[in-house]
Amino acid sequence: MKILNIRGVHGGILSLLVGGLVGCTPLNYLGLAQTPLTPIREISPQTNPQTTPEAGIIYIEGKVVDRAPFMESGSYQLQDATGTVWVLTNGDLPQTGQEIIIKGKVAYQSIPIGGQDVGELYIVEVEKLDTPPVASSPVAQPVSSPQVKPTPQTNFDEFLLPHKRNAK
């Protein structure tokens, strides 16, 4: 009776520990949830800036279509099916044509010209996330029939003792 109670207590404690670990772990850390990607056409500057550190943080995915290296930083233009946006980075510039996913902060640079604001919306890269796998084009391999090698005939008499050999 005591053994069953101890096993029940151990099972309950183990369940609580596992539940606590899973409950306190972010889902993206475990890879169970997908990152909410924002289409480029839906990016807009914040009209009322919030004071939270996550304000204006978005995740976007796209193909690098242009690059502009600077002295200690650079920028690249990211394109998806809905539009393009420039991304400012302090890290390495991705290659043109590369598909990437980034975490970035929305920024807006006001450029007043002749009483009009012709400002530009851009993204300040916070982090490059895992890039989607590049689909490799299948390479046609020539089909060849397997070579059949003749097996040598084994003389089993060699393995027998002298008095058991077949003397012909």
MARRO-20947 format. One record per atom (N, C-alpha, C): residue in one letter; x, z negated, y negated. Coordinates in steps of 0.02 Angstrom, whole numbers, plus 50000, padded with zeros to 5 digits. Example, Ala and Ser with C-alpha at 12.3 -4.5 7.8 and 13.67 -1.06 7.14 Angstrom:
<recs>
A506604961050284/A506154961050225/A506604961050165/S506424964650112/S506844964350053/S506454960649998/
</recs>
This chain:
<recs>
M500415000050059/M500005000050000/M500445000049937/K500994996049938/K501434995749881/K501795002449871/I501965005849925/I502315012149920/I501875017349886/L501245017549902/L500785022249870/L500715020749796/N500685014449777/N500615012649706/N501245014549667/I501835013549696/I502465015249662/I502515022749654/R502325026549705/R502335033849699/R501845036249646/G501275033149642/G500785034849590/G501045033549521/V501395027849513/V501675026049448/V502225031049429/H502665032549477/H503195037449464/H502905044249447/G502395046349482/G502075052849468/G501755052849398/G501445047349380/G501135046849313/G501655046949258/I502205043349268/I502745043249217/I503055050249211/L503175053449267/L503455060249266/L502995065049230/S502345064549243/S501855068849209/S501865067649134/L501895061449113/L501925059849041/L502565062549009/L503125061849043/L503755064449016/L503745071949008/V503525075449059/V503495082849056/V502995084949002/G502425081749000/G501925083348948/G502185082148878/G502555076748870/G502855075248804/G503375080248784/L503795082348832/L504305087348816/L503995094048798/V503515096248836/V503195102648823/V502775102248758/G502445096648747/G502025095848688/G502425095448624/C503035092848626/C503445092148566/C503925097948555/T503935102748600/T504395108448595/T504015114248563/P504305117448512/P503975123348484/P503895128748537/L503325132148535/L503185137248585/L503685142848583/N503915144748524/N504395150248520/N505065148348551/Y505235141948551/Y505845139748583/Y505815141148658/L505225140148686/L505145141448758/L505015148848771/G504885152748720/G504745159848729/G504045161248753/L503585156448742/L502895157248765/L502445160648714/A502625160248650/A502215163148597/A502595168848564/Q502225173748541/Q502545179348507/Q502555177948432/T503065180548400/T503145179748328/T502605183848293/P502245180848244/P501735184648208/P502065189648160/L502065195948177/L502375201148136/L501905203448081/T502175204248021/T501795206647964/T501935213947952/P501425218247949/P501545225247932/P501805225647860/I502235230347846/I502555230947780/I502045232047725/R501515235847738/R501025237247685/R500645230947664/E500645225747706/E500285219547690/E500725214447652/I501355216147640/I501795211547604/I501615211747530/S501525205847501/S501375205447429/S501715199247401/P501895199347336/P502195193447306/P501685187847301/Q501915181647305/Q501475175947300/Q501245175147227/T500595174947216/T500335174147149/T500415166947124/N500315162147167/N500425155247148/N500965152447194/P501575151647170/P502125149447214/P501985142447242/Q502105141847307/Q502015135447340/Q502695132047345/T502685125547354/T503305121747354/T503565120447425/T503215122747476/T503445121647544/T504025126347560/P504495124147602/P505055128547618/P504855134847656/E504285134747689/E504055140547727/E503635145347685/A503545144047621/A503145148347578/A503475155147571/G503105160347583/G503365167147575/G503785169447633/I503855165547687/I504245167547746/I503805171947790/I504075177747808/I503705182347851/I504185185047905/Y503885187947955/Y504265191248009/Y504065198548008/I504565202948003/I504415210148004/I504865213648055/E504595219048081/E504965223048130/E504965230248105/G505515233648113/G505545240548092/G506205243848109/K506255249948087/K506845254048100/K507245254648035/V507895253748039/V508325254247980/V508395261647964/V508185263547901/V508215270647882/V508735271947828/D508985266747794/D509485267647742/D509875261247734/R510505261747711/R510925255947701/R511275256447633/A511405250547603/A511765250347539/A512235244447541/P512875245547559/P513355239947562/P513575237847492/F513645231347481/F513905228547419/F514565225147435/M514865221847385/M515515218647395/M515485213147448/E515035208247439/E515005202647487/E514335202347522/S513905207047511/S513255207147544/S513045214447551/G512415215547561/G512175222347567/G511425222347573/S511145228247576/S510425228747587/S510305234847631/Y509725234747661/Y509525240347703/Y508775241247697/Q508555247347707/Q507855248947702/Q507555248947772/L507025245147780/L506685244347844/L506025248147841/Q505875251947893/Q505265255947894/Q504875254447958/D504215253547949/D503765253248007/D503235258647997/A502715258448037/A502195263648033/A501795263347969/T501845257647932/T501425256747872/T501805257647807/G502465257847807/G502835258647744/G503565256647751/T503905255947693/T504605254047692/T504705248347642/V505235244547653/V505415239047608/V506175238047613/W506475236147556/W507185234547556/W507295227347576/V507825226047614/V507995219347638/V508695217747613/L508765212147578/L509415209847553/L509705204947603/T510335205947622/T510645201647673/T511355199747652/N511565193847675/N512265191747667/N512645192747732/G512295194747785/G512605195947850/G512825203147858/D512975204847919/D513185211747935/D512585216447928/L512725222347903/L512195227347897/L512065230547965/P511425231247983/P511275234748046/P511405242148040/Q511475245448095/Q511605252648096/Q510965256548080/T511035262248047/T510455266548033/T510155268848099/G509495268348104/G509145270248166/G509015264348212/Q509325258648198/Q509245252748241/Q508565249448229/E508225247448282/E507595243748278/E507765236348277/I507505232648226/I507655225548220/I507035221648202/I507065215048214/I506555210348192/I506915205248150/I506635203748090/I506955198848046/I506455193748022/K506725187948004/K506345182747970/K506605182947898/G506155183647850/G506375184347781/G505895181147732/K506135180447671/K505735177647616/K505565183147567/V504935183647550/V504695188747503/V504945187047433/A505225192047399/A505465191047330/A505235197047288/Y505205195947222/Y504985201147177/Y505445201147116/Q505705206947099/Q506135207647040/Q505745211346987/S505595208046932/S505235211146877/S505705215646837/I505495221846824/I505885226646785/I505425229346730/P505445226446670/P505005228946616/P505315235046583/I504925240446581/I505145246646549/I504565249046506/G504695249646441/G504185252046395/G503545248146396/G503585241646402/G502985237446404/G502635237246471/Q502895240846521/Q502605240746588/Q503075237446636/D502795234046685/D503195230846738/D503235235646797/V503825238446808/V503935242846866/V504385239246917/G504235232946929/G504635228746973/G504635231047045/E505065228047082/E505165229947152/E505085223747197/L504705224647249/L504615219447300/L505155220447353/Y505485215147375/Y505995215747427/Y505995209347469/I506375209447522/I506415203847569/I507125201147568/V507195194547563/V507855191347570/V507895189047643/E508365191947680/E508425190347751/E508635183047761/V508255179547802/V508425172647820/V508785172547887/E508535176747933/E508815176848001/E508645183348036/K509125186148072/K508995191848116/K508795188948184/L508225191148208/L507985188748273/L508205193648327/D508035192048389/D508225196448444/D507945203448431/T508365208348442/T508155215248432/T507775217448494/P507265221748484/P506925224348542/P507385228548584/P507295228648649/P507735232648692/P507685239948676/V508245243348677/V508275250448664/V508115254048729/A507625258348727/A507435262148786/A507965267348799/S508285266848855/S508795271748872/S508465277748904/S508705283548886/S508425289548916/S508695290248986/P508245291749032/P508475292449101/P508935298449109/V509475297449144/V509955302849156/V509825305449226/A509735311949230/A509605315049294/A510225314749338/Q510155312049396/Q510695311649444/Q510605317049496/P511135320549514/P511055325649566/P510865322449632/V510405325749665/V510185323349730/V510635326349782/S510925322049821/S511355324549875/S511145321249939/S511195324949991/S511025322150057/S511605317850079/P511445312350110/P511975307950133/P512395311350187/Q513045310250182/Q513495313150231/Q513455309050295/V513335312350350/V513295309050414/V513975309550446/K514285303850455/K514945303750486/K514865302650561/P515225306450600/P515165305450673/P515485298750692/T515145295250735/T515415288850758/T515875290150817/P516445286950816/P516915288150872/P516635285050936/Q516765288350991/Q516545285851056/Q516975279851075/T516645274451091/T517005268451110/T517095268251185/N517715266951205/N517865266351275/N517825258951292/F517285256951326/F517175249951341/F517645247451396/D517965251951431/D518425249851483/D519025246151453/E519185247551391/E519745244151359/E519605236751349/F518975234951345/F518795227951333/F518715223851397/L518715227251453/L518615223751516/L519285221551545/L519265216451586/L519865214151621/L520075219451671/P520715219451690/P520965224851733/P520575225551798/H520365220151829/H520035220851894/H519305223051886/K519015223051823/K518325225151813/K518275232251785/R518835235351769/R518815241951740/R518575247051791/N518265252151765/N518015257451808/N518595262251820/A518885261851877/A519455265951894/A519205272651921/K519335277851885/K519125284451907/K519715288651922/
</recs>
